[in-house]
């Protein structure tokens, strides 16, 4: 948990550093388009492949078939290294053919730079694939430390390269740092992987475990690829917009993802083993209660966060990013986009919990189908809104498609487990929305006073902190008055972490997808 939090904070710092040196210039747009290939592979291999490998590999270990487990693991590692290396070589030569598909709106000189950047990043896809496999196999042996610091390795190396090499390499310092950081993700795991002692240089294409993996890999790959395709189409459509909008969309999205990664993923991670255990015990009322509790906690965190991001968009962007190349025009551009990204925060966070609930109940086909359908809706809305709303339309399309996905997943959970307490969920959401409304009124009144900080980071940070603190106090006070149960639930959960002799809930190791 500490490593995940550190990785999230360092990832956000990486965005702040990138904003300082490159702002919303066309070079940053070009890098974000070129980085699509390793980004997509990173998402797929660290999601689909690992999710298919871990249960199959762990099954052999659980049956004391360690030799067979390592024959499977070694086959995957060696076969993947060969196949992805060949793909990387082909990708290097074929870059002029597929990069224009991603960034079709770039002018010819910018397209040439995008192709050059893509070729710089291409060798890292081998490391991306192997890093995902190493993480999965280490997790199967309950060796979590090395796998948990891969994000920190990527961010530290990228930040160091940008700071040290920017003067001599310009934007290619970020390109080089990203490629080297992706390789570092693999390197930090090699000592722990080698220490397991079972790896061999062999390929057994007739291993029965490969067939089991293929059975799992299909639907999981589709689900993992759906999210990456949404990002691809964002870059595809945004490449037709004026310079700076791809970068502005990226910064706005990262701001919205920050509370989602910190809180929603943590909630989903905590309730996932509980849901799996309750489903295994045929305790459908328990599954329903746990799912609703998770969603109510998500509402409690994301509704006020969403409102704050919308109301305080300009001071948040200005405080975090305005320095160096990220000037007032970049602040206005990103702050203007942030509300359209923030409006989908509740849906994005709820989808994490709902998907985990369905996976715990051993449902994969329907969640994947819904995920693919949301991508199709996203593309259709993007095409509709791009001519009139531009980048705002692309972000709004993401938010609307995520909201539709949330409603469909919620319907699916209700069909699966029944006994959903709709009254408790709706009543909780209305109370939290009322608290957030009073908070917004207070923040809007503060803004109407016309006070503004001085043009220094300390002054802006202090002013923003004051606004957030006042908003949080107002929200908490109204929540106490309205007796919002999630407030006391969250407080009891925090206190429980410091109590002794508290027996933790049993974990289920039978969940098909972790």
NUFI-608802 format. One record per residue (C-alpha): y, x, z; residue in one letter. Coordinates in steps of 0.2 Angstrom, whole numbers, plus 5000, padded with zeros to 4 digits. Layout:
! residues N
YXZa...
END
This chain:
! residues 514
500050005000x501250145004x500850234988x501150074978x502750044987x503250224983x502750204965x503850044963x505350124971x505150284961x504950174945x506550084949x507450254952x506750314935x507650164927x509250204937x509150384931x508850324913x510350214914x511450354920x511050474906x510650354891x511450184896x511250054882x511450174868x510450154852x509450304857x508750204872x508350064861x507350174850x506350254864x505850084871x505250034854x504250194852x503550184869x502650024864x501050104859x500650194875x501350054885x500149924877x498650044879x499150084897x499049894900x497449864891x496450014897x497050004915x496749814915x495249764904x494249914903x494349954922x493949774926x492449774916x491849944921x492049934940x490849784943x489549854931x489650034938x489649964956x488149854953x487050014949x487750094965x487349944976x485549954969x485450144974x485350184955x486550324956x485850414942x485950264930x487750234937x488250404932x487450404915x488450244912x490050324919x489850484909x489450394893x491050294895x492150444899x491450554885x491450414872x493150364876x493850534875x493150564858x493650394851x495450394858x495750574852x495250524835x496450364836x497850484842x497650594827x497650444816x499050364825x500150524823x499850534804x500050344802x501650324813x502750294797x501650144793x501550044810x503150094819x504149994806x503149844811x503749864829x505549904825x505749824808x507649784811x508149964814x509150054800x508250194791x508950344801x508550254818x506850214811x506550404807x506950444825x505750304832x504350384821x504750554828x504750494846x503050394843x502250554837x502850644853x502050514864x500450494854x499450634863x499650544879x498650394874x497050494878x497650534895x498150344898x496350294893x495450424904x496650394919x496150204919x494250254919x494450384932x495350254943x494050124941x492650244945x493550314960x493850144967x491950104965x491650244977x493050174989x494050334985x495850254983x497050394987x497050484970x497050324960x498450254970x499650394967x499550384948x501150284947x502050404958x501550554947x502150464931x503850424939x504150594947x503750694932x504850584921x506350594932x506150784934x506150804915x507650694912x508650784925x508150954920x508050944901x509350814896x510650944892x509551034880x508450894873x509550734875x508450574874x506950674870x506950734888x506450554892x505150554878x504450714884x504450664902x503550504899x502250584889x501950724902x502050594916x500650494907x499650654906x499950684925x499250524929x497550584923x497750764930x498050704948x496350614948x495350744940x494950844957x494450684966x493350634951x492550804949x492150804968x491050644966x489850764958x488950654946x489850674929x488850744915x489250784897x488150654889x488250494879x486950364880x487450224868x485850134872x486250114891x485949934896x487649944906x488649954890x487949784885x488449704902x490249784900x490449714883x490049544890x491449554902x492649654891x492949524878x493949394888x494749514900x495349614885x496149464877x496949414894x497649594896x498249604878x499149444879x500449514891x500649664881x500849564865x502349464873x503149634876x502849684858x503649534851x505149554862x505449734854x505049664837x506349524838x507649624848x507649764835x508649654823x510049634837x511549754838x511249924847x511049914866x510149744868x508349814869x508949924883x509949784892x508449674891x507349814899x508549844913x508649654917x506849634916x506549774928x507749704940x506749534940x505049624941x505549724957x505349574970x503849514960x502949674961x503449704980x503049534986x502049424974x500749554970x500549594989x500349404993x499049394979x498149544984x497949485002x497349314998x496149364984x494649424995x494949275006x494849154991x493349244984x492449225001x492849045003x492249004985x490649094988x490448985004x490748824993x492248795004x493348714991x494548635004x494848815011x495148874993x496448734991x497248775007x497348965004x498048934986x499348824992x499848945006x500049084994x501148974982x502248914997x502549095002x502949144984x504149004984x504949065000x505149234993x505549204974x506749054975x508149134985x507849304975x508049214959x509649124965x510349294971x509949384955x510849244945x512349224956x512549414960x512049474943x513649574939x513849664956x511949704957x511949784939x513649874943x513049944959x511350004954x511750064936x513550094933x513750284931x513750414918x513350334901x513050164908x514850104908x515749934910x515149874893x513349904898x513649824914x514349664906x512849664893x511549684906x512349564919x512449434905x510649444901x509949454919x510149264923x509049214908x507649334914x507849284933x507549104929x505749144926x505449244942x504649094951x503349064937x502949244935x502549274953x501649104955x500549154940x499949314949x499349204963x498549064952x497649194941x496949284956x496349114963x495449074947x494749244946x494049224963x493249064958x492449154944x493449074930x494049184916x493949094900x495248964904x496549074911x496449194896x496649044884x498148984893x498849164893x498649174875x499449004872x500949054882x501149204870x501149084855x502448974864x503449124868x503449184850x503949004843x505348994856x505949164852x506049124833x506948964837x508249034849x508549204842x509849154829x510949064841x510649144858x510049324853x509349424867x509749284879x508549174869x507149304870x507249314888x507349124890x505849104879x504949224891x505449124906x505048954898x503349014892x502949084909x503448914917x502248814906x500848944909x501148914928x501048724926x499448734916x498648854929x499148744943x498348594934x496748704931x496648754950x496848574955x495448524943x494348664950x494548644968x495248474971x496048424988x497648504983x499048454996x500348414983x501448334996x501548505006x501848604991x503248494984x504048465001x504048655005x504848684988x506148554990x506648625007x506748805001x507748744986x508948664998x509148825008x509448924992x510748794986x511748815002x511549005000x512248994982x513748884988x514149015001x514049164989x515049064976x516349034989x516449224994x516649264975x518049134974x519049234987x519449364974x518949514985x518249664975x517649834980x518450004976x517750094961x516550204971x514650184974x514850174993x516150044992x515149944979x513549964988x514249905005x515149754997x513449704989x512549735005x513749615014x513549485001x511649495002x511649495021x512749345022x511649255009x510049295019x510849245035x511349075028x509649045020x508749085036x509848975047x509648825035x507748865035x507748855054x508748695053x507548615040x506048685049x505348775034x503648825040x503548975028x504949055039x503849055055x502249095044x503049255037x503749305054x501949275062x501149385048x502449525052x502149515071x500249515068x500249685060x500849755077x499649665088x498049745094x496349675095x496649565080x495049555070x495449565051x494749435039x493149485031x493249545013x492149494999x491549624987x490749494975x492349454966x492149484947x493949544944x494949644957x
END
